[in-house]
Amino acid sequence: MNKSDLIIKIANLNPSIYQKDASKIVNVFFSTITTALSRNERVELRGFGVFDVKKRKARIARNPKNGDAVAVPEKNVPYFRMGKGMKDRLNK
């Protein structure tokens, strides 16, 4: 399911909500999560999962084309951990 499928599904499940309103809801939801992660905050949705930021250390990698050593700087990466409720629903 992609973002547009999610918007259509929300609009179909809630006939009182127009598709453009469902689009605004989804955009606000994702932008809120993105903003929180950019501030290194954790976002927890009970029964669904946790969005968090992990820090990857700087390292030396290899260029696969020519084998030269390349310095990869330290960076933050988004991380999602599935909640227990979601695991239980998927693994009945």
C-alpha positions in Angstrom: 0.0 0.0 0.0 1.4 3.4 -0.9 0.4 6.9 0.3 -2.4 7.4 -2.3 -3.9 4.0 -1.6 -4.0 4.9 2.1 -5.8 8.2 1.3 -8.3 6.4 -0.8 -8.9 3.7 1.8 -9.4 6.4 4.6 -11.9 8.3 2.4 -13.8 5.1 1.5 -14.0 3.9 5.1 -15.3 7.3 6.3 -17.9 8.6 3.8 -18.2 11.9 5.7 -14.5 12.7 4.9 -13.7 14.0 1.4 -10.6 12.6 -0.3 -8.8 16.0 -0.2 -9.4 16.1 3.6 -8.1 12.5 4.0 -5.0 13.7 2.0 -4.5 16.5 4.5 -4.8 14.1 7.4 -2.2 11.7 6.0 0.2 14.5 5.1 -0.1 16.1 8.6 0.5 12.6 10.2 3.6 11.9 8.1 5.0 15.5 8.5 4.5 15.3 12.3 6.5 12.0 12.4 9.2 13.4 10.1 9.5 16.6 12.2 9.8 14.6 15.5 12.5 12.3 14.0 14.4 15.3 12.7 14.6 16.6 16.3 15.8 13.1 17.4 12.5 12.4 19.2 10.9 9.0 19.5 7.4 8.5 18.1 5.4 5.6 19.7 2.1 4.4 18.4 0.7 1.9 20.8 -0.2 -1.4 19.1 1.6 -0.4 15.9 5.2 0.4 16.6 8.0 2.9 17.4 9.8 5.3 15.0 13.2 6.2 16.3 16.5 7.6 15.2 19.7 5.6 15.4 23.2 7.1 15.0 25.6 5.2 12.6 29.2 5.7 13.5 31.7 7.0 11.0 33.5 4.2 9.1 35.8 3.4 6.3 34.1 1.7 3.3 35.3 0.5 -0.1 34.2 1.8 -3.5 33.0 -1.4 -5.3 34.1 0.0 -8.7 37.8 0.4 -8.0 38.3 -0.8 -4.4 39.5 2.6 -3.0 38.8 3.3 0.6 36.1 5.9 1.2 35.4 7.7 4.5 31.7 7.5 5.4 30.7 10.2 7.9 28.6 9.7 11.0 24.9 10.0 10.3 21.4 9.5 11.7 19.0 7.0 10.2 15.3 6.4 10.8 14.4 3.1 12.4 11.1 1.4 12.9 10.4 -1.3 15.4 7.1 -3.2 15.2 4.9 -3.2 18.3 3.7 -6.4 20.0 0.1 -5.8 18.9 1.1 -5.6 15.3 3.3 -8.7 15.6 0.4 -10.6 17.1 -1.9 -9.6 14.3 0.5 -10.6 11.6 1.5 -13.9 13.2 -1.9 -15.4 14.3 
